[in-house]
Amino acid sequence: MSRAEAGSPSDPRGKERFNEERAAYTVKGDGDKGAQPDLETGVAAIRETVRTLKPKPGVYRMLDARGDVLYVGKARSLKARVANYTQVKALSTRLKRMVSQCRAMEIVTTNSEADALLLEAQFIKRFRPPYNVLLRDDKSFPFILLREGHDFPRIQKHRGARKAKGNYYGPFASAGSVNTTINALQKLFLLRSCTDSFFARRDRPCLLYQIKRCSAPCVGRIDKEGYDSLIQEAKDFLGGRSGAVQAKIESQMAKAAADLDFETAALLRDRLRAATFIQGSQAVNADGVGDADVFALHAKGGQIAVQGFFVRGGQNWGHRAFFPKNTGEIDEGEVLADVLLQFYEEVPPPRHILVDRELPEQALLEEAFSTLADRRVAISTPQRGERRRLMQQAQRNAVEALDRRLAESGTQAKIMREMADFLELAEVPQRIEIYDNSHIQGDKALGAMVVAGPEGYIKNQYRKFNIRTAQTNDDFGMMREVMSRRFTRAMTEDPDREKAGVWPDLVLIDGGKGQMSSVRDTLEELGIEDVPLVAIAKGPHHGREGREVFHFPDGREKTLPVNSPVLFYLQRLRDEVHRFAIGAHRAKRSRAITASPLDEIPGIGPARKRALLLHFGTASKVRAAALDDLKRVPGVSESVAQKVYDFYHAGG
């Protein structure tokens, strides 16, 4: 799960462990020499910092001339650790480059080295420094949640911060694996998955009851005691006591058959099959492992893969390969330790973490993870038994994952080079922005931007633009508005084009000559003439023999062979922005359909809107209500009632 920021109110232990606001201070180096790398200037800035430091534990951040974080490190003694960077002869080439760019340092003191280790991981995830090992994590890991706070608890998929009360099981490697498991668990334990509001409105069983995936507690087909028994069985099963649960179901099935209650016996048989399915779908045998995460590292061709298996209660919840960045000249054990630190900023540590090699400062890592988990966490390298066999399987998976990665990256690099040649680019683009519009006859129009790079889509950079000024059904005007807003902002944020991730190396437009002309003219009006533009439009024949036509700003058109890998890649980019635009437009229409006139009243939130609608039934009756009637609504104060009345009776 995501960790709270240092000293924040959401982290109750933060003030005891470290407080960034009080403890952080900056020592500036000599800025007169500018941003050009200079080893002497960097060493001078670090020496100036060392003069102010004490032998206390903490975290240091190295900053460049622009104030961007170059590196985050932790230390048992800040004074001794930071002073090491002034011993230039002992530094590696990588560290010399880093020191030559350093112009300032920020220091945060902590109460212990373990706290410093945890804070270091937080800062690395927050600032993504170029000289730290980085674990790329596009999204959080999903969990299964048995939610509390209701007479009939709900089973659901959960991502993000674990704020809701209940029992969490996971992590699962993917949304697909957790969805499959939840479906099987519903068949096994007949637990409800609907929301509380849907549950409260039911007066007859829904479809899930008919297909034997819910016990229909909403309409009393099972009492609280019986449902609590199912919940306890689910907790036992997910907690590692699956054998006892299966034995119990088998006993119940045998008794029902002996009593000639064949309908109940058939239901129990189906539940038993669901349990068998869950266990049979686990490709990795994890019997006897308990709660553990297994990590194996493999290095080849200058890249590193870390394979992780996630085991809870002796059940394998999936596996995932990680490919950390910025690993050059860093010991493999240190890379694995950095991966674990950043991974467990997202996921609570299990009781056992199994690794395929000894880690530097392993005892300190155990102390830090134990602090995160509020219980003992052990890190070990298995030597025999089931854990050793599981580790060997993780090692094989790491080798295979890295081989696939290298093969794919080699192919992708070739495609990117060929694409750059075809689109007449000076070099392979590192940031590609693709644009499209979506609307129905101009209604609820919006523009969409998708971003891609050599390693794939950069989904946290996707953007939506609500169309404000363009006329109805004017695709060209919509594209002009989107481009104007996008690049006006880029010129404001980074007029000198020094920051990464602000300016694109290629703009790809879903459209033809008209869209290309709109974009070209808009950028020329802004004084931007050096951003490569290409429009991709379907050819005259959209069937299997048709070809996409690529339009250039000077009016030229080019095509690619129908079996060209470059064509397939550009089509995938176009299809991705089309998918994103359509999805955003559908979401916007859905919000409009469910919108209420009460949303327009200032100061009326969801709770008060719900209270008004429950009391009066419809928004029109709220509008027609007298002031005294509004004051009688439970949960609505006199001042709020006056606001509602004045909103609808502004004319007196």
C-alpha positions in Angstrom: 0.0 0.0 0.0 1.1 3.6 -0.4 2.9 5.0 2.6 2.1 8.3 4.2 4.5 11.2 3.8 7.0 11.8 6.5 5.4 13.5 9.5 2.0 13.7 7.9 -1.2 13.4 9.9 -2.0 10.1 8.1 1.2 8.5 9.5 0.8 8.3 13.3 4.4 7.3 13.8 5.8 9.9 11.4 6.5 12.6 14.0 8.3 10.1 16.2 10.5 8.8 13.3 11.3 11.9 11.2 9.9 15.3 10.4 11.0 16.7 7.1 9.8 20.2 7.6 11.7 20.8 10.8 14.8 18.7 10.1 15.5 19.5 6.4 17.8 22.3 5.4 19.6 23.1 2.2 23.2 24.1 1.6 23.8 25.8 -1.7 26.9 25.3 -3.7 28.6 27.9 -5.9 26.0 28.5 -8.6 28.1 30.9 -10.6 29.5 28.1 -12.8 26.1 27.3 -14.0 24.6 23.9 -14.8 27.5 22.5 -16.7 29.0 19.4 -14.9 32.1 20.4 -12.9 33.7 18.0 -10.5 35.4 20.7 -8.4 32.3 22.7 -8.0 30.3 19.6 -7.0 32.9 18.6 -4.4 33.0 22.1 -3.0 29.2 22.1 -2.5 29.4 18.7 -0.7 32.2 19.9 1.5 30.2 22.9 2.5 27.4 20.6 3.5 29.7 18.3 5.5 30.8 21.3 7.7 27.2 21.6 9.0 26.5 17.9 9.5 26.5 15.8 12.7 27.1 12.0 13.1 23.3 11.3 13.1 21.3 9.0 11.0 19.3 10.5 8.2 18.7 10.9 4.5 20.5 13.2 2.0 19.4 14.4 -1.4 21.8 15.7 -4.0 20.3 18.5 -6.2 21.5 19.8 -9.5 21.6 23.5 -10.6 17.9 23.5 -11.4 17.0 22.0 -8.0 16.1 18.6 -9.4 17.0 15.6 -7.3 20.0 13.7 -8.6 20.3 11.0 -5.9 18.7 10.0 -2.6 20.8 8.2 0.0 20.6 7.1 3.6 23.3 7.0 6.3 23.9 5.8 9.8 26.2 8.8 10.2 25.4 11.6 7.8 28.7 13.4 8.3 30.8 10.3 7.5 28.6 9.1 4.6 28.4 12.5 2.8 32.1 13.1 3.4 32.9 10.0 1.3 31.8 11.8 -1.8 34.6 14.3 -1.4 37.2 11.5 -1.8 37.1 11.7 -5.6 39.8 9.1 -6.3 37.7 6.4 -4.6 34.6 7.1 -6.5 33.3 5.1 -9.5 32.8 6.8 -12.9 29.0 6.9 -12.2 29.5 8.6 -8.8 31.9 11.1 -10.3 29.3 12.1 -12.9 26.8 12.5 -10.1 29.1 14.7 -8.0 30.0 16.8 -11.0 26.3 17.8 -11.4 25.7 18.3 -7.7 25.1 22.0 -6.7 23.1 21.6 -3.4 22.1 19.1 -0.8 19.1 18.6 1.4 19.3 16.8 4.7 16.6 15.0 6.7 17.6 13.6 10.1 15.9 10.6 11.6 15.9 8.7 14.9 17.4 5.5 13.5 19.1 4.1 10.4 16.0 1.9 9.8 13.8 5.0 9.7 16.3 6.5 7.3 16.0 3.5 5.1 12.2 3.8 4.9 12.4 7.5 4.2 14.9 6.9 1.5 12.5 4.6 -0.3 9.7 7.2 0.0 11.9 9.9 -1.5 13.1 7.6 -4.4 9.4 6.8 -5.3 8.5 10.5 -5.0 11.4 12.1 -6.9 12.5 9.3 -9.3 16.2 10.4 -9.2 18.3 9.4 -12.2 21.2 8.0 -10.1 19.0 5.7 -8.0 17.9 2.3 -8.9 14.2 2.8 -9.9 11.4 0.2 -9.8 8.9 1.1 -12.4 5.3 0.5 -11.1 2.6 1.7 -13.4 -0.2 0.8 -11.0 -0.8 -0.6 -7.5 -1.3 -4.3 -6.8 -4.8 -5.6 -6.4 -6.1 -7.4 -3.2 -9.2 -9.3 -2.3 -11.1 -7.5 0.5 -13.6 -9.1 2.8 -15.2 -5.9 4.0 -16.5 -5.3 7.5 -19.1 -2.9 8.8 -22.1 -4.7 7.5 -24.2 -7.6 8.8 -23.4 -9.5 5.5 -19.8 -8.6 4.5 -19.0 -8.2 0.9 -16.1 -9.7 -1.1 -14.5 -7.3 -3.6 -11.3 -6.4 -5.5 -9.3 -3.6 -3.9 -6.5 -1.3 -5.1 -4.7 1.6 -3.4 -4.5 2.6 0.3 -6.0 0.1 2.6 -8.3 2.4 4.5 -11.5 0.4 4.5 -12.0 -2.0 7.5 -11.8 -5.7 6.7 -9.5 -8.5 5.9 -7.1 -8.1 2.9 -5.7 -11.0 1.0 -2.9 -10.6 -1.6 -1.1 -9.1 -3.3 -2.2 -10.6 -6.6 0.1 -10.2 -9.6 -2.7 -8.9 -11.9 -6.3 -7.8 -12.1 -7.1 -10.8 -14.2 -5.8 -13.2 -11.5 -7.7 -11.5 -8.7 -10.9 -11.4 -10.8 -10.6 -15.1 -11.6 -10.1 -16.0 -8.0 -13.0 -13.8 -6.8 -15.3 -15.5 -9.3 -14.2 -19.0 -8.0 -14.6 -17.8 -4.4 -18.1 -16.7 -5.1 -18.9 -20.1 -6.3 -17.2 -21.7 -3.4 -18.6 -19.5 -0.5 -21.6 -17.8 -2.2 -20.6 -14.4 -0.8 -22.2 -11.2 -2.1 -20.2 -8.8 -4.2 -22.7 -6.1 -4.7 -22.5 -2.6 -3.2 -24.4 -1.7 0.0 -26.8 0.6 -1.9 -27.6 -2.2 -4.4 -28.0 -4.7 -1.5 -30.5 -2.4 0.3 -32.7 -1.9 -2.8 -33.2 -5.6 -3.6 -36.7 -7.2 -3.2 -35.8 -10.3 -5.1 -32.6 -12.3 -5.8 -30.4 -11.1 -8.6 -28.9 -13.1 -11.4 -25.8 -14.2 -9.3 -28.2 -16.1 -7.0 -29.7 -17.9 -10.0 -26.3 -19.0 -11.3 -25.3 -20.1 -7.8 -22.6 -17.5 -7.1 -24.4 -15.8 -4.2 -26.5 -16.9 -1.3 -28.9 -13.9 -1.6 -28.7 -12.5 1.9 -30.3 -9.3 0.6 -33.8 -11.0 0.5 -33.3 -13.4 3.4 -32.4 -16.6 1.6 -29.7 -17.1 4.2 -29.7 -15.8 7.8 -26.8 -13.9 9.5 -25.6 -17.0 11.3 -25.4 -19.0 8.1 -23.7 -16.2 6.3 -21.2 -15.7 9.1 -20.3 -19.4 8.7 -19.6 -18.8 5.0 -17.4 -15.8 5.8 -15.4 -17.8 8.4 -14.9 -20.6 5.9 -13.7 -18.0 3.3 -11.2 -16.5 5.9 -9.9 -20.0 6.7 -9.5 -20.9 3.0 -7.7 -17.6 2.1 -5.7 -17.8 5.3 -4.1 -21.1 4.4 -6.5 -23.6 5.9 -8.0 -24.7 2.6 -7.6 -28.5 3.4 -9.8 -28.1 6.5 -12.4 -26.2 4.5 -12.5 -28.8 1.7 -12.8 -31.6 4.3 -15.7 -29.9 5.9 -17.5 -29.4 2.6 -16.9 -33.1 1.6 -18.4 -34.2 5.0 -21.4 -32.0 4.5 -21.8 -33.3 0.9 -21.6 -37.0 2.1 -24.2 -36.3 4.8 -26.6 -34.6 2.4 -26.3 -37.5 0.0 -27.0 -40.0 2.8 -30.1 -38.0 3.8 -31.2 -38.1 0.1 -31.0 -34.3 0.0 -29.5 -34.4 -3.5 -30.1 -30.7 -4.3 -27.9 -29.7 -1.3 -25.4 -32.4 -2.2 -25.1 -31.0 -5.8 -24.6 -27.5 -4.5 -21.9 -28.7 -2.2 -20.3 -30.6 -5.0 -20.2 -27.4 -7.1 -18.5 -25.6 -4.2 -15.9 -28.4 -3.9 -15.2 -28.1 -7.6 -14.6 -24.4 -7.2 -12.1 -25.0 -4.4 -10.3 -27.5 -6.7 -10.3 -25.0 -9.5 -8.6 -22.3 -7.4 -5.9 -24.7 -6.3 -5.5 -26.2 -9.8 -5.2 -22.8 -11.4 -2.0 -22.0 -9.4 0.8 -22.8 -11.7 3.3 -22.8 -8.8 3.1 -25.4 -6.0 3.5 -23.5 -2.7 2.5 -26.1 -0.1 4.2 -25.6 3.2 5.6 -22.1 2.3 3.0 -20.1 4.4 3.1 -16.4 3.9 6.2 -15.5 1.8 7.3 -13.5 -1.2 10.0 -15.0 -3.3 12.5 -12.9 -5.3 15.2 -14.0 -7.8 17.5 -11.8 -9.8 19.1 -12.4 -13.2 21.4 -10.1 -15.1 22.3 -10.2 -18.8 23.2 -7.8 -21.6 23.4 -4.8 -19.2 19.8 -5.3 -18.0 18.4 -6.9 -14.8 15.2 -8.9 -14.2 13.7 -9.5 -10.8 11.1 -12.3 -10.6 8.7 -12.2 -7.7 6.2 -14.9 -6.6 3.6 -13.9 -4.0 2.5 -16.7 -1.7 -0.1 -16.3 1.1 -1.4 -19.1 3.3 0.5 -21.6 1.1 -1.4 -20.4 -2.0 0.3 -18.8 -4.9 -1.4 -15.5 -5.8 0.6 -15.0 -9.0 4.0 -13.7 -10.1 5.4 -10.7 -11.8 8.8 -9.7 -13.4 10.3 -6.4 -12.6 13.0 -4.6 -14.7 14.6 -1.9 -12.6 16.3 1.0 -14.2 19.6 2.8 -13.6 21.4 -0.3 -12.5 24.7 0.2 -14.2 27.9 -0.1 -12.0 25.7 -1.2 -9.0 26.2 -4.5 -7.3 23.4 -7.0 -8.0 22.7 -7.5 -4.3 22.3 -3.8 -3.8 19.9 -3.7 -6.8 17.7 -6.4 -5.3 17.7 -4.6 -1.9 16.6 -1.4 -3.6 13.9 -3.2 -5.5 12.5 -4.7 -2.2 12.5 -1.3 -0.5 10.5 0.3 -3.2 8.2 -2.7 -3.7 7.2 -2.8 0.0 6.3 0.9 -0.2 3.3 -0.4 -2.2 2.7 -3.8 -0.6 2.7 -4.8 3.1 5.6 -7.2 3.8 4.8 -10.8 4.6 6.4 -12.8 7.4 9.0 -14.3 5.2 10.9 -12.7 2.2 12.9 -15.3 0.3 15.8 -14.1 -1.9 18.3 -15.9 -4.0 21.4 -14.2 -2.6 22.7 -12.4 0.6 21.7 -8.8 0.6 23.9 -5.9 1.9 22.7 -4.7 5.3 20.2 -7.5 5.5 19.6 -7.2 9.2 18.8 -3.5 8.7 16.3 -4.4 5.9 14.6 -6.8 8.3 14.3 -4.1 10.9 12.8 -1.7 8.4 10.3 -4.2 7.1 9.3 -5.2 10.6 8.6 -1.6 11.3 6.4 -1.4 8.3 4.5 -4.6 9.1 4.3 -4.1 12.9 5.6 -7.7 13.4 8.7 -9.7 12.7 9.7 -10.0 9.1 12.6 -12.4 8.2 14.7 -12.3 5.0 16.4 -15.6 4.1 18.0 -17.6 1.3 16.4 -21.1 1.2 18.8 -24.0 0.9 16.5 -27.0 0.8 13.0 -28.3 0.8 9.9 -26.8 -0.8 11.2 -23.2 -0.4 14.3 -24.1 -2.3 12.3 -25.7 -5.1 10.1 -22.5 -5.3 13.3 -20.4 -5.4 14.7 -22.4 -8.3 11.4 -21.9 -10.2 11.6 -18.2 -9.6 15.2 -18.2 -10.9 14.1 -20.0 -14.1 11.3 -17.5 -14.6 13.7 -14.6 -14.1 16.0 -16.0 -16.8 13.1 -16.5 -19.2 11.6 -13.0 -18.5 14.9 -11.3 -19.2 15.4 -13.3 -22.4 11.9 -12.2 -23.6 12.6 -8.6 -22.6 15.9 -8.5 -24.5 14.3 -10.1 -27.6 11.4 -7.7 -27.4 13.6 -4.6 -26.8 15.8 -5.5 -29.7 12.8 -5.9 -32.0 11.2 -2.7 -30.6 14.4 -0.7 -31.0 14.6 -1.8 -34.7 11.0 -0.8 -35.3 11.6 2.6 -33.7 14.7 3.2 -35.9 12.7 2.2 -39.0 9.8 4.4 -37.9 12.2 7.4 -37.4 13.6 6.8 -41.0 10.1 6.5 -42.5 8.8 9.7 -40.7 12.0 11.5 -41.6 13.0 12.2 -38.0 16.5 13.2 -37.0 16.6 10.5 -34.2 14.4 8.0 -32.5 11.7 9.8 -30.6 11.7 9.3 -26.8 8.3 10.9 -26.3 5.5 10.4 -28.8 2.1 12.2 -28.3 -0.9 10.9 -30.1 -4.1 13.0 -30.4 -7.8 12.3 -31.2 -11.2 13.8 -30.6 -14.4 12.0 -29.6 -18.0 13.3 -29.6 -21.5 12.5 -31.0 -22.6 15.3 -33.3 -20.5 17.7 -31.2 -22.2 16.6 -27.9 -19.9 16.1 -24.9 -16.9 16.7 -27.1 -13.4 16.1 -25.7 -9.9 15.7 -27.0 -7.5 12.9 -25.9 -3.7 12.7 -25.7 -1.8 9.4 -25.3 1.9 9.3 -24.6 4.3 6.5 -25.7 8.1 6.0 -25.5 10.6 3.3 -26.4 9.5 1.1 -23.5 5.7 1.4 -24.1 2.8 3.6 -23.1 3.4 6.2 -20.4 -0.1 6.0 -18.9 0.4 8.6 -16.1 1.0 11.2 -18.9 -2.4 10.6 -20.6 -4.6 13.7 -20.7 -8.2 14.6 -21.6 -9.3 18.0 -22.8 -12.9 19.1 -22.4 -13.7 21.1 -25.6 -14.8 24.6 -24.6 -14.8 26.9 -27.6 -15.0 24.9 -30.8 -18.2 24.8 -32.6 -20.5 21.8 -32.7 -19.3 19.0 -34.9 -16.2 21.0 -35.9 -13.4 18.4 -35.8 -10.8 20.8 -37.1 -11.7 23.5 -34.6 -11.6 20.9 -31.8 -8.1 19.9 -32.8 -7.0 23.5 -32.9 -8.3 24.1 -29.4 -6.5 21.0 -28.0 -3.2 21.9 -29.7 -3.4 25.5 -28.5 -4.0 24.5 -24.9 -1.4 21.8 -24.9 1.4 23.8 -26.4 0.6 27.1 -24.7 1.0 25.3 -21.4 4.3 23.7 -22.6 5.6 27.1 -23.6 4.7 28.4 -20.1 6.1 25.5 -18.2 9.4 25.0 -20.1 10.0 27.8 -22.7 13.7 26.7 -23.0 12.8 23.1 -23.5 15.2 21.9 -20.8 12.8 19.7 -18.8 12.2 16.0 -19.7 8.6 15.0 -20.4 7.2 18.4 -21.4 7.9 18.7 -25.1 7.2 15.8 -27.5 9.7 14.5 -30.1 6.8 13.5 -32.4 3.1 14.5 -32.6 0.9 11.9 -34.2 -2.6 12.9 -35.2 -5.6 10.6 -35.9 -6.9 12.3 -39.0 -6.2 13.4 -42.5 -5.2 16.6 -44.4 -7.8 18.7 -42.6 -6.5 17.8 -39.1 -2.9 18.1 -40.2 -3.6 21.7 -41.5 -5.4 22.6 -38.3 -2.5 21.4 -36.1 0.2 22.9 -38.4 -1.4 26.3 -38.5 -2.1 26.4 -34.7 1.5 25.6 -33.9 2.8 28.2 -36.4 0.6 30.8 -34.7 2.3 30.0 -31.5 5.7 30.3 -33.1 6.4 26.6 -32.9 7.8 25.2 -36.1 10.2 22.5 -35.0 7.9 19.8 -33.5 7.6 16.9 -36.0 4.0 16.4 -37.1 2.4 13.4 -38.8 -1.3 12.6 -39.4 -2.4 9.0 -39.9 -5.6 8.4 -41.9 -7.3 5.3 -43.2 -6.7 4.8 -46.9 -9.5 4.7 -49.6 -10.1 1.0 -49.0 -10.6 0.1 -45.3 -10.6 -3.6 -46.0 -7.7 -6.0 -45.7 -6.0 -4.6 -48.8 -6.3 -1.0 -47.6 -3.3 1.0 -46.3 -3.0 3.9 -43.9 -2.0 7.2 -45.4 0.5 9.4 -43.6 0.2 13.1 -44.1 3.1 15.5 -43.6 3.0 19.2 -42.9 4.2 20.1 -46.4 1.3 18.2 -48.0 3.2 15.1 -48.9 1.6 11.6 -48.4 3.4 8.3 -47.7 2.2 4.7 -47.2 3.8 1.6 -45.8 3.4 -2.1 -47.0 0.5 -3.8 -45.4 2.8 -6.3 -43.6 5.2 -3.6 -42.3 6.0 -3.9 -38.5 6.3 -0.1 -38.5 2.7 0.2 -39.9 1.5 -2.2 -37.2 3.2 -0.1 -34.5 1.8 3.2 -35.7 -1.7 1.6 -36.0 -1.4 0.4 -32.3 -0.6 4.0 -31.3 -3.6 5.3 -33.2 -5.9 2.6 -31.8 -4.7 3.3 -28.2 -5.6 7.0 -28.5 -8.9 6.1 -30.1 -9.7 3.7 -27.2 -8.8 6.3 -24.6 -10.9 9.0 -26.3 -13.9 6.7 -26.7 -13.7 5.6 -23.1 -13.4 9.1 -21.8 -16.3 10.2 -23.9 -18.5 7.4 -22.7 -17.6 8.2 -19.1 -18.5 11.9 -19.7 -21.9 10.9 -21.2 -22.6 8.5 -18.2 -21.9 11.3 -15.8 -24.2 13.6 -17.7 -27.0 11.0 -17.6 -26.8 10.5 -13.9 -26.3 14.2 -13.1 -29.0 15.9 -11.0 -30.2 19.5 -11.1 -29.3 19.6 -7.4 -25.6 19.4 -8.4 -25.8 23.0 -9.6 -26.7 24.3 -6.1 -23.5 25.7 -4.4 -22.8 24.2 -1.0 -24.9 21.0 -1.5 -22.8 17.9 -1.3 -23.6 14.2 -1.9 -25.0 13.6 1.6 -27.4 16.6 1.6 -28.4 15.9 -2.0 -29.2 12.3 -1.0 -31.2 13.5 2.0 -33.3 15.9 -0.2 -34.0 13.3 -2.8 -35.0 10.6 -0.2 -37.4 13.1 1.5 -39.0 14.6 -1.6 -38.5 11.8 -4.2 -37.5 13.9 -7.2 -35.5 17.1 -7.9 -38.6 18.8 -9.3 -40.4 18.3 -6.0 -37.4 19.8 -4.2 -37.7 22.8 -6.5 -41.4 23.2 -5.7 -41.0 22.8 -2.0 -41.7 25.6 0.5 -39.0 26.8 2.8 -40.6 25.3 5.8 -40.7 21.9 4.1 -37.0 22.1 3.2 -36.2 22.9 6.9 -37.9 19.7 8.0 -35.6 17.4 5.9 -33.4 15.3 8.2 -29.7 16.4 8.0 -30.5 19.7 6.3 -29.9 22.8 8.4 -31.9 26.0 8.2 -29.0 27.8 6.4 -28.8 25.0 3.8 -32.6 25.0 3.3 -32.4 28.7 2.7 -29.7 28.2 0.1 -31.8 25.6 -1.8 -34.9 27.8 -1.6 -33.0 31.0 -2.8 -31.4 29.1 -5.6 -34.8 28.1 -7.1 -36.5 31.4 -6.1 -33.9 34.0 -7.0 -36.5 36.2 -8.5 -38.5 36.4 -5.3 
